Amino acid sequence: MANVGAHLRLVRDRLDDILDALVGFVVRVTTMEASGIFHANDEADERVCDIVEAIARHAKTPADVRHVPIEEARAKMGPYADALALDLQVSGERARRTLGWTPRRPDVLAELREGSYGAGAR
């Protein structure tokens, strides 16, 4: 039975890193060096439960995560539940190799621990 749950991974991209990749893509497309699909992500692919726990630590509140059977989630959220049930993992290797792109910003867990949301911001 499928679950919409905290063990799933998310792919998140930071806008400034995406813009860096886009600039590289535009430069190479105009010179016919690049075409196709590129994923501009850091491949950290953190699990939902790890993100929730980091946010809860920052907010000084207990994390309350539970796995929900897909049928229950569909009854409450409709087709959106199926999107939430996906274990998302993609590679940014092609963007790094072809576009010369690298993510410059920390992953979401590092940001929550040490960056603008974490202890480093206090």
Buried (B, 14 or more C-beta within 10 A) or exposed (E): EBBBBBEBBBBBBBEEBBEBBBEBBEEBEEEEEBEEEBBBBBBBBBBBBBBBBBBBBBEEEEBEBEBBBBEEBBEEBEEEBBEBBEEEEBEBEBBBEBBEBBBEBBBBBBBBBEBEBBEEEE
